Amino acid sequence: MPAHITRRTTKLLAAGSLLAVASGVGAVVAAQTPAGSALPTSSSSSPTYAASPASAASPASAAMRASSPVVQVVHRTTFRSEAPVSAPPKVRMRAWAVADLDTGVVLAVHDHRRQLPQASTIKLLTAVTAAARVPAVPRHRVTRAEAHPRFCTCAGLRVGRRYTRAALMTGMLLPSGNDAAEALAGSDPRGRAAFIAAMNTAARRLGATDTRVVTPSGLAAPRAHSSARDLLVFLRAAQANVTVEPFLEMASGRIGPLHGRGHVVYRATDYVNTYPSAQGKSGYTTPARNTLVVATPVRTPAGAVHRIGVATLGAPGGYSTKGTRALTVWAARNYDQLRSVGQLPPAPGPVVGAQANLVPGG
């Protein structure tokens, strides 16, 4: 990591962090949930679900329940369980997916393959592609179009100056700079169009078949889309990439041109700022609304640590963190009873960095 970047590595195995996950799921909520939030809490009065009403009324489905876990839909969330579980939260998003990121087992979904605008969460794929194609110290000079994109949540790039790949990654993944994303695409030795084509090729190689990339920043464009399931695929790829993963750990960093003065930028993903053991990326555009994909380490009731991944698309303003957290906590509390409703494509490699020591066998 270049010296001009300030990196705050999340020490998940330090005593303070372990207390947040080591005392059971209740401790996760108590230690990390801000006062006044509406996340679910343990209660003997909470409803539990062992079978859906439709399956309970059918003799054929009763026989199926005897031989396999029951598929249920409660509060629009589809899941399978072989023992009673608490009701999934009522959440207000267009689509979501919940998975164990260590095994790739999908635990719960709603419209998880629906093709929707994904906003800046696509920058995880941009980063993975840039790690493979953009030189660490590019010859490319930032153009006016890159420094001033059509809609600018920007990192403050200067026209005509050169930036290292690390500086552009910092500007793109922390404050979600569209200018930095465009400059990374422009730094491809074969140009922006080749970079976007490479992003689509990378998506297919990773198994993200619901995704079509048109812009490297995630700005709305005709026929550009992804899905909640594919966002989990991109997060796994970013966490397995030794070039990209360090930026997921950073709360702040310094960005500036080669041989020029820099400035500090800060992470804009509220979920990770609130729950610093997590990693992920958020996004927003008017068509996409709020989007978010995160990996959160939790300890389940059986005592095992798992990295629960949740991707949500189309959340109303101010709700993305709250709804995603509710799904994470529900999955952690019921992990030992939940069974697969699908499988993510294989990850491109093992997770590296701060969360690596929490992977079973890691």
Buried (B, 14 or more C-beta within 10 A) or exposed (E): BBEBBBBEEBBBEEEEBBEBBBEBBBBBBEBBBEEEBEBBEEEEEEEEBBBBEEBEEEEEBEEBBEEEBBBBBBEBBBBBBBEEBBBBBEBBBBBBBBBBBBBBBBBBBBBBBBBBBBBBBBBBBBBBBBBEBBEEEBEBBBBEEBBBBEEBBBBBBBEEBBBBBBBBBBBBBBBBBBBBBBBBBBBBEEEBEEBBBBBBEBBEEBBBBBBBBBBBBBBBBEEBBBBBBBBBBBBBBBBBBEBBBBBBBBBBBBBBBEEEEBEEBEBBBBBBBBBBBBBBBBBBBEEBBBBBBBBBBBBBBEEEBBBBBBBBBBBEEEBBBBBBBBBBBBBBBBBBBBBBBBEBBEBBEEBBBBBBEBBEEE
